[in-house]
Amino acid sequence: MINFLDRLTAATIAAMRWLALPLVLLLFLQWPLRDLVHGFSREANDLGQVVFALFVAVSVTAATRAGTHLAADALAQRYSPASRRRVRQAGALIGLIPWALFVLWSSRASVTESLALLERFPDTANPGYFLIKLSLWLMAVLIVLEAIIEIARPLPEGDA
């Protein structure tokens, strides 16, 4: 089961990393659309917000998996690999999982209402605003999955 969750999380990150390209394109296009075409810049902005929300939701877990996420490891560098691993597991268990579950629980009314209404952007009435709120759940679910993977992954043979 852990291998399945690991592959699912990795596949989600691999698929979503390509959102960086349309994000950059949408950010670039806003100026020419506004000043040269005189239209569609607000639509590009709204779509860019959706793409950005999804990209950031996945990026948090991607950074954690890559070991590039912010970490206070000045002291932990002196620990053995097994001790560092146990600290990461404890952090996942007592920090990440409760926080992510709190985010899911506390945002449930807002996200479910937005999803049920297929909420639109308030300023433009363009569709898709609900995807920004749904990306919060994507981020929290991926954090929970990564924490479970971290906790359940067996220690390497030499680190026991």
N, C-alpha and C positions, 0 to 999 in steps of 0.2 A: 504494500500500500504506500509506503514512504517513497519507493522508487517511482510509483505512478504520480504522486504529488510533486515530486522533484521534477519529473519530465514535464508535467502540466505547467508548473511555474516557469520552467526554462522555456517552454514553447510559447507561453504568453509573452514573456519578456522578448524573445526573439522576434515574434510577430509585431509587437508594438514598438520596438526600437525604430522601425522604419517611419514612424510618425514624425520623426525629426525633420524629414525632408519636406513633407507638405506643410509642416509648421513654419519652417524657414521661408518657403515659397509664399505662404499666405501673409506672413509678416512683411515680406518684400513687396508684395502686390498691393498692399493697402495704399501706399502713397501714389503710385501711378493710376490706380483705379479712381482715387479721389480727385487727383489734380489733372489727369489727362483724359480719362474716360468719363469723369463726372458721374460715376455710379458704381455700385456694387462693392464699395469699400467697407460698408457696414456689414454686408453679408460675409465678406472675407474676414472681417474682424470677429464676427460671431463664430464662424467655422473655426477660425484660429483659436478661439477660446476653448472650444470643445476639444480640438486636437491637443492643445496644451494641457488641459485637465487630464486627459487620458494618458498622455506621455509622462506627466509628472507622477500620476498614480502608479505607474509601472516602474518608473525610474527609482523610486525609493527602495523597492525590493531589489531591483537590479544592482544598485549601489551596495546594498547589504551583501548580496551574493558575491559580488566582485571584491568585497573587502575594502571598498573605497568610501564607504559611508563614514560620517564623522564618528570617531571613537576616541575615548580617553584611554589610550594605551601606553602612556609614558611609563607607568609603573609596570603594567602587564607585560611589557617586552622582556622583563627579567624573569617572568614565570615560565615554567615548562610548557610545552605545547598542550599537554593534557590539562594543566591548570587553566590555561587561557581558554581552552575548549569548554571546560566546566563553567567558567565565568560567562562565556557567551550563552551557554545553555541556560544558566540561571537568569541572565538578563532577558532572554527570550521568554522564559516561563513567568517571571515576576514583573517584567516591564512591558514587553511588546504585546503579548497575548492579552493581558487585561486592558491595556490602552486601546488596542484595535477593537476588542469586543465592546468597550465603552463607546467608541466612535460609532460602531454599527448600531448599538442600542440607542444612543442619544440622537442619532440622525434618522431613525427609522420613520418617524412621522413625516418629516420634511421630504425625505427621499421617496417614500412610497406615494405620498400625495403628488409630488412632482411627476413621478413615473405614471401614475394613474391618469393624470391630466395631460400627459405628454407636453409638459410646460414649455412655453416659448420664451425667447429672450424678451425682457420687459420693455426695452427701448425700441426694438425693431419688430417685434412679433414674429421674428424668424423662428422656425422650429429648431429643436435640439437642446434647449437649455437644460432639460431633464438629464441629458447625458453628462453634464458637468456635475450634477449632484450624484448621479450614479457612479461617476468615477471615484467619488469618496469611498463608496463601498468596495469598488475594485481595489483601491489602495489598501483598505483595511483587511479585506479577504486575503490578498497576496501577502500581507505582513503576517497574518495568522498562519497561512500555509508555510511560509518560510521559517517562522518560529517553530512550528511543529517539525518541519524537516530538520532544523538545527538540533532540536531536543532529541529526536528519535534516531538520528544518524549515528551509527556505532563509531566508537573511537577507533582510529587506525591501530593496527597491531602493536606497534612500538610505543604507543602513547598511553597504554593502560596503566 
